[in-house]
């Protein structure tokens, strides 16, 4: 299963969060490092807020654009939650 870590950037839809994932990709010929950003629509039953750092993985298709679900919240926006919240 694929798993990514990203930051919640939008929480305006019911049970859906937009998560931004940043990664660095190296060009195969020129060896230049490029910053790649991608936004995923993720199924959210854990009541996350904008700015939370979350870990999510692939799952069955839930809707037209949602094929991912949050498995744990790594860090709250305020930094209050040092322990992680996991999906039960």
DRENTORKOL-3810 file (N, C-alpha, C; in nm, 4 decimals):
REM DRENTORKOL-3810
@n.u->0.0836; n.v->-0.1186; n.w->0.0000; ca.u->0.0000; ca.v->0.0000; ca.w->0.0000; c.u->0.0878; c.v->0.1246; c.w->0.0000
@n.u->0.0469; n.v->0.2223; n.w->-0.0777; ca.u->0.1199; ca.v->0.3476; ca.w->-0.0816; c.u->0.0807; c.v->0.4330; c.w->0.0376
@n.u->0.1780; n.v->0.4965; n.w->0.0983; ca.u->0.1535; ca.v->0.5867; ca.w->0.2107; c.u->0.2306; c.v->0.7155; c.w->0.1881
@n.u->0.1658; n.v->0.8283; n.w->0.2212; ca.u->0.2283; ca.v->0.9587; ca.w->0.2080; c.u->0.2066; c.v->1.0385; c.w->0.3356
@n.u->0.2906; n.v->1.1398; n.w->0.3562; ca.u->0.2751; ca.v->1.2336; ca.w->0.4664; c.u->0.2614; c.v->1.3719; c.w->0.4048
@n.u->0.1589; n.v->1.4462; n.w->0.4509; ca.u->0.1355; ca.v->1.5790; ca.w->0.3963; c.u->0.0662; c.v->1.6687; c.w->0.4969
@n.u->0.0347; n.v->1.7908; n.w->0.4532; ca.u->-0.0270; ca.v->1.8924; ca.w->0.5382; c.u->-0.1665; c.v->1.9231; c.w->0.4837
@n.u->-0.2657; n.v->1.9285; n.w->0.5727; ca.u->-0.4028; ca.v->1.9614; ca.w->0.5333; c.u->-0.4077; c.v->2.1095; c.w->0.4976
@n.u->-0.4527; n.v->2.1399; n.w->0.3745; ca.u->-0.4584; ca.v->2.2795; ca.w->0.3314; c.u->-0.6015; c.v->2.3302; c.w->0.3166
@n.u->-0.6992; n.v->2.2395; n.w->0.3103; ca.u->-0.8379; ca.v->2.2818; ca.w->0.2936; c.u->-0.9299; c.v->2.1793; c.w->0.3580
@n.u->-1.0296; n.v->2.2278; n.w->0.4309; ca.u->-1.1221; ca.v->2.1386; ca.w->0.5019; c.u->-1.2649; c.v->2.1912; c.w->0.4872
@n.u->-1.3051; n.v->2.2312; n.w->0.3662; ca.u->-1.4367; ca.v->2.2911; ca.w->0.3452; c.u->-1.5437; c.v->2.1890; c.w->0.3077
@n.u->-1.5052; n.v->2.0676; n.w->0.2691; ca.u->-1.6004; ca.v->1.9649; ca.w->0.2299; c.u->-1.6259; c.v->1.8698; c.w->0.3464
@n.u->-1.7419; n.v->1.8072; n.w->0.3457; ca.u->-1.7771; ca.v->1.7135; ca.w->0.4522; c.u->-1.6988; c.v->1.5833; c.w->0.4337
@n.u->-1.6262; n.v->1.5423; n.w->0.5370; ca.u->-1.5477; ca.v->1.4185; ca.w->0.5400; c.u->-1.4425; c.v->1.4106; c.w->0.4299
@n.u->-1.3977; n.v->1.5266; n.w->0.3813; ca.u->-1.2932; ca.v->1.5311; ca.w->0.2795; c.u->-1.1944; c.v->1.6408; c.w->0.3148
@n.u->-1.0675; n.v->1.6112; n.w->0.2990; ca.u->-0.9633; ca.v->1.7106; ca.w->0.3225; c.u->-0.8717; c.v->1.7138; c.w->0.2006
@n.u->-0.8235; n.v->1.8334; n.w->0.1685; ca.u->-0.7214; ca.v->1.8459; ca.w->0.0649; c.u->-0.5870; c.v->1.8450; c.w->0.1348
@n.u->-0.4999; n.v->1.7537; n.w->0.0929; ca.u->-0.3694; ca.v->1.7377; ca.w->0.1568; c.u->-0.2597; c.v->1.7655; c.w->0.0538
@n.u->-0.1659; n.v->1.8530; n.w->0.0912; ca.u->-0.0537; ca.v->1.8887; ca.w->0.0052; c.u->0.0670; c.v->1.8031; c.w->0.0414
@n.u->0.1228; n.v->1.7352; n.w->-0.0591; ca.u->0.2412; ca.v->1.6514; ca.w->-0.0402; c.u->0.3548; c.v->1.7136; c.w->-0.1202
@n.u->0.4671; n.v->1.7396; n.w->-0.0522; ca.u->0.5865; ca.v->1.7934; ca.w->-0.1186; c.u->0.6937; c.v->1.6854; c.w->-0.1191
@n.u->0.7615; n.v->1.6716; n.w->-0.2325; ca.u->0.8723; ca.v->1.5763; ca.w->-0.2412; c.u->0.9772; c.v->1.6299; c.w->-0.3370
@n.u->1.0949; n.v->1.5718; n.w->-0.3337; ca.u->1.2050; ca.v->1.6128; ca.w->-0.4208; c.u->1.2327; c.v->1.5002; c.w->-0.5194
@n.u->1.2340; n.v->1.5360; n.w->-0.6478; ca.u->1.2594; ca.v->1.4391; ca.w->-0.7539; c.u->1.3872; c.v->1.4805; c.w->-0.8261
@n.u->1.4699; n.v->1.3837; n.w->-0.8590; ca.u->1.5959; ca.v->1.4101; ca.w->-0.9286; c.u->1.5774; c.v->1.3752; c.w->-1.0767
@n.u->1.6156; n.v->1.4688; n.w->-1.1644; ca.u->1.6062; ca.v->1.4449; ca.w->-1.3088; c.u->1.7048; c.v->1.3339; c.w->-1.3464
@n.u->1.6606; n.v->1.2351; n.w->-1.4259; ca.u->1.7476; ca.v->1.1206; ca.w->-1.4534; c.u->1.8742; c.v->1.1535; c.w->-1.5333
@n.u->1.8689; n.v->1.2521; n.w->-1.6211; ca.u->1.9850; ca.v->1.2842; ca.w->-1.7039; c.u->2.0695; c.v->1.3968; c.w->-1.6449
@n.u->2.0037; n.v->1.5052; n.w->-1.6047; ca.u->2.0774; ca.v->1.6238; ca.w->-1.5607; c.u->2.1035; c.v->1.6282; c.w->-1.4104
@n.u->2.0447; n.v->1.5378; n.w->-1.3348; ca.u->2.0654; ca.v->1.5249; ca.w->-1.1897; c.u->2.0253; c.v->1.6499; c.w->-1.1118
@n.u->1.9387; n.v->1.7318; n.w->-1.1699; ca.u->1.8899; ca.v->1.8493; ca.w->-1.0985; c.u->1.7765; c.v->1.8073; c.w->-1.0056
@n.u->1.7755; n.v->1.8636; n.w->-0.8849; ca.u->1.6686; ca.v->1.8339; ca.w->-0.7898; c.u->1.5533; c.v->1.9305; c.w->-0.8120
@n.u->1.4327; n.v->1.8735; n.w->-0.8229; ca.u->1.3129; ca.v->1.9537; ca.w->-0.8455; c.u->1.2152; c.v->1.9310; c.w->-0.7321
@n.u->1.1504; n.v->2.0378; n.w->-0.6865; ca.u->1.0473; ca.v->2.0256; ca.w->-0.5841; c.u->0.9142; c.v->1.9990; c.w->-0.6534
@n.u->0.8518; n.v->1.8889; n.w->-0.6165; ca.u->0.7242; ca.v->1.8498; ca.w->-0.6747; c.u->0.6172; c.v->1.8634; c.w->-0.5673
@n.u->0.5053; n.v->1.9313; n.w->-0.6001; ca.u->0.3923; ca.v->1.9449; ca.w->-0.5086; c.u->0.2707; c.v->1.8805; c.w->-0.5728
@n.u->0.1929; n.v->1.8079; n.w->-0.4932; ca.u->0.0710; ca.v->1.7471; ca.w->-0.5435; c.u->-0.0358; c.v->1.7535; c.w->-0.4349
@n.u->-0.1601; n.v->1.7793; n.w->-0.4771; ca.u->-0.2726; ca.v->1.7875; ca.w->-0.3840; c.u->-0.3593; c.v->1.6639; c.w->-0.4012
@n.u->-0.3895; n.v->1.5976; n.w->-0.2885; ca.u->-0.4740; ca.v->1.4789; ca.w->-0.2881; c.u->-0.6042; c.v->1.5100; c.w->-0.2141
@n.u->-0.7155; n.v->1.4542; n.w->-0.2636; ca.u->-0.8422; ca.v->1.4583; ca.w->-0.1918; c.u->-0.8469; c.v->1.3321; c.w->-0.1056
@n.u->-0.8552; n.v->1.3511; n.w->0.0258; ca.u->-0.8414; ca.v->1.2403; ca.w->0.1198; c.u->-0.9672; c.v->1.2278; c.w->0.2044
@n.u->-1.0127; n.v->1.1037; n.w->0.2252; ca.u->-1.1283; ca.v->1.0779; ca.w->0.3125; c.u->-1.0868; c.v->1.1006; c.w->0.4574
@n.u->-1.1641; n.v->1.1836; n.w->0.5284; ca.u->-1.1259; ca.v->1.2247; ca.w->0.6641; c.u->-1.2397; c.v->1.1976; c.w->0.7614
@n.u->-1.2214; n.v->1.0985; n.w->0.8481; ca.u->-1.3171; ca.v->1.0724; ca.w->0.9559; c.u->-1.2588; c.v->1.1095; c.w->1.0909
@n.u->-1.1394; n.v->1.1680; n.w->1.0925; ca.u->-1.0706; ca.v->1.1971; ca.w->1.2183; c.u->-1.0826; c.v->1.3430; c.w->1.2599
@n.u->-1.1637; n.v->1.4220; n.w->1.1885; ca.u->-1.1867; ca.v->1.5633; ca.w->1.2226; c.u->-1.0555; c.v->1.6418; c.w->1.2312
@n.u->-0.9809; n.v->1.6414; n.w->1.1234; ca.u->-0.8578; ca.v->1.7195; ca.w->1.1189; c.u->-0.8892; c.v->1.8658; c.w->1.0908
@n.u->-0.7895; n.v->1.9514; n.w->1.1140; ca.u->-0.8031; ca.v->2.0947; ca.w->1.0875; c.u->-0.6966; c.v->2.1361; c.w->0.9874
@n.u->-0.7140; n.v->2.2537; n.w->0.9296; ca.u->-0.6132; ca.v->2.3051; ca.w->0.8370; c.u->-0.4813; c.v->2.3227; c.w->0.9109
@n.u->-0.3736; n.v->2.2808; n.w->0.8489; ca.u->-0.2411; ca.v->2.2918; ca.w->0.9086; c.u->-0.1944; c.v->2.1649; c.w->0.9781
@n.u->-0.2821; n.v->2.0668; n.w->0.9974; ca.u->-0.2416; ca.v->1.9404; ca.w->1.0600; c.u->-0.1541; c.v->1.8599; c.w->0.9646
@n.u->-0.0532; n.v->1.7932; n.w->1.0211; ca.u->0.0318; ca.v->1.7036; ca.w->0.9433; c.u->-0.0259; c.v->1.5636; c.w->0.9578
@n.u->-0.0583; n.v->1.4984; n.w->0.8447; ca.u->-0.1263; ca.v->1.3695; ca.w->0.8485; c.u->-0.0532; c.v->1.2665; c.w->0.7632
@n.u->-0.0790; n.v->1.1404; n.w->0.7961; ca.u->-0.0285; ca.v->1.0277; ca.w->0.7190; c.u->-0.1499; c.v->0.9599; c.w->0.6565
@n.u->-0.1456; n.v->0.9336; n.w->0.5246; ca.u->-0.2596; ca.v->0.8705; ca.w->0.4592; c.u->-0.2129; c.v->0.7628; c.w->0.3628
@n.u->-0.3062; n.v->0.6718; n.w->0.3294; ca.u->-0.2731; ca.v->0.5599; ca.w->0.2422; c.u->-0.3847; c.v->0.5384; c.w->0.1411
@n.u->-0.3555; n.v->0.4574; n.w->0.0392; ca.u->-0.4562; ca.v->0.4314; ca.w->-0.0623; c.u->-0.5618; c.v->0.3351; c.w->-0.0099
@n.u->-0.6799; n.v->0.3419; n.w->-0.0701; ca.u->-0.7915; ca.v->0.2554; ca.w->-0.0309; c.u->-0.8820; c.v->0.2375; c.w->-0.1531
@n.u->-0.9935; n.v->0.1736; n.w->-0.1329; ca.u->-1.0889; ca.v->0.1564; ca.w->-0.2420; c.u->-1.1447; c.v->0.2929; c.w->-0.2829
@n.u->-1.1944; n.v->0.3083; n.w->-0.4054; ca.u->-1.2519; ca.v->0.4371; ca.w->-0.4452; c.u->-1.3754; c.v->0.4713; c.w->-0.3623
@n.u->-1.3749; n.v->0.5886; n.w->-0.2991; ca.u->-1.4862; ca.v->0.6333; ca.w->-0.2172; c.u->-1.5771; c.v->0.7246; c.w->-0.2984
@n.u->-1.5190; n.v->0.8049; n.w->-0.3857; ca.u->-1.5958; ca.v->0.8901; ca.w->-0.4761; c.u->-1.5144; c.v->0.9075; c.w->-0.6041
@n.u->-1.5554; n.v->1.0035; n.w->-0.6871; ca.u->-1.4862; ca.v->1.0249; ca.w->-0.8143; c.u->-1.3399; c.v->1.0641; c.w->-0.7948
@n.u->-1.3116; n.v->1.1454; n.w->-0.6930; ca.u->-1.1749; ca.v->1.1946; ca.w->-0.6725; c.u->-1.1055; c.v->1.1373; c.w->-0.5495
@n.u->-1.1780; n.v->1.0715; n.w->-0.4595; ca.u->-1.1172; ca.v->1.0225; ca.w->-0.3351; c.u->-1.0791; c.v->0.8753; c.w->-0.3454
@n.u->-0.9481; n.v->0.8492; n.w->-0.3362; ca.u->-0.8956; ca.v->0.7125; ca.w->-0.3305; c.u->-0.7951; c.v->0.6976; c.w->-0.2176
@n.u->-0.7999; n.v->0.7864; n.w->-0.1204; ca.u->-0.7053; ca.v->0.7889; ca.w->-0.0094; c.u->-0.7811; c.v->0.8078; c.w->0.1207
@n.u->-0.7256; n.v->0.7573; n.w->0.2310; ca.u->-0.7863; ca.v->0.7785; ca.w->0.3620; c.u->-0.6766; c.v->0.8073; c.w->0.4650
@n.u->-0.7107; n.v->0.8938; n.w->0.5601; ca.u->-0.6164; ca.v->0.9317; ca.w->0.6650; c.u->-0.6061; c.v->0.8180; c.w->0.7656
@n.u->-0.4829; n.v->0.7795; n.w->0.8007; ca.u->-0.4652; ca.v->0.6729; ca.w->0.8990; c.u->-0.4172; c.v->0.7263; c.w->1.0330
@n.u->-0.3498; n.v->0.8429; n.w->1.0341; ca.u->-0.3116; ca.v->0.9023; ca.w->1.1615; c.u->-0.2784; c.v->1.0500; c.w->1.1453
@n.u->-0.2991; n.v->1.1243; n.w->1.2549; ca.u->-0.2608; ca.v->1.2650; ca.w->1.2610; c.u->-0.1273; c.v->1.2711; c.w->1.3337
@n.u->-0.0249; n.v->1.3200; n.w->1.2646; ca.u->0.1091; ca.v->1.3211; ca.w->1.3222; c.u->0.1288; c.v->1.4412; c.w->1.4135
@n.u->0.0831; n.v->1.5587; n.w->1.3689; ca.u->0.1036; ca.v->1.6798; ca.w->1.4469; c.u->-0.0103; c.v->1.7769; c.w->1.4227
@n.u->-0.0673; n.v->1.8311; n.w->1.5305; ca.u->-0.1714; ca.v->1.9323; ca.w->1.5181; c.u->-0.1108; c.v->2.0643; c.w->1.4747
@n.u->-0.1965; n.v->2.1527; n.w->1.4264; ca.u->-0.1517; ca.v->2.2850; ca.w->1.3824; c.u->-0.0901; c.v->2.3629; c.w->1.4974
@n.u->-0.1531; n.v->2.3576; n.w->1.6153; ca.u->-0.1037; ca.v->2.4314; ca.w->1.7310; c.u->0.0138; c.v->2.3619; c.w->1.7981
@n.u->0.0375; n.v->2.2343; n.w->1.7640; ca.u->0.1460; ca.v->2.1596; ca.w->1.8260; c.u->0.1081; c.v->2.1054; c.w->1.9625
@n.u->-0.0221; n.v->2.1060; n.w->1.9941; ca.u->-0.0663; ca.v->2.0573; ca.w->2.1252; c.u->-0.0578; c.v->1.9060; c.w->2.1347
@n.u->-0.0830; n.v->1.8373; n.w->2.0245; ca.u->-0.0882; ca.v->1.6920; ca.w->2.0261; c.u->0.0477; c.v->1.6352; c.w->1.9885
@n.u->0.1282; n.v->1.5996; n.w->2.0887; ca.u->0.2578; ca.v->1.5384; ca.w->2.0616; c.u->0.2427; c.v->1.3907; c.w->2.0280
@n.u->0.1421; n.v->1.3255; n.w->2.0852; ca.u->0.1169; ca.v->1.1866; ca.w->2.0520; c.u->0.0305; c.v->1.1817; c.w->1.9271
@n.u->0.0393; n.v->1.0727; n.w->1.8542; ca.u->-0.0354; ca.v->1.0627; ca.w->1.7302; c.u->-0.1730; c.v->1.0039; c.w->1.7551
@n.u->-0.2714; n.v->1.0524; n.w->1.6776; ca.u->-0.4048; ca.v->0.9948; ca.w->1.6804; c.u->-0.4136; c.v->0.8964; c.w->1.5661
@n.u->-0.4464; n.v->0.7705; n.w->1.5964; ca.u->-0.4551; ca.v->0.6686; ca.w->1.4925; c.u->-0.5998; c.v->0.6326; c.w->1.4677
@n.u->-0.6236; n.v->0.5842; n.w->1.3463; ca.u->-0.7580; ca.v->0.5404; ca.w->1.3059; c.u->-0.7874; c.v->0.4077; c.w->1.3733
@n.u->-0.9053; n.v->0.3957; n.w->1.4319; ca.u->-0.9399; ca.v->0.2698; ca.w->1.5004; c.u->-1.0165; c.v->0.1763; c.w->1.4119
END
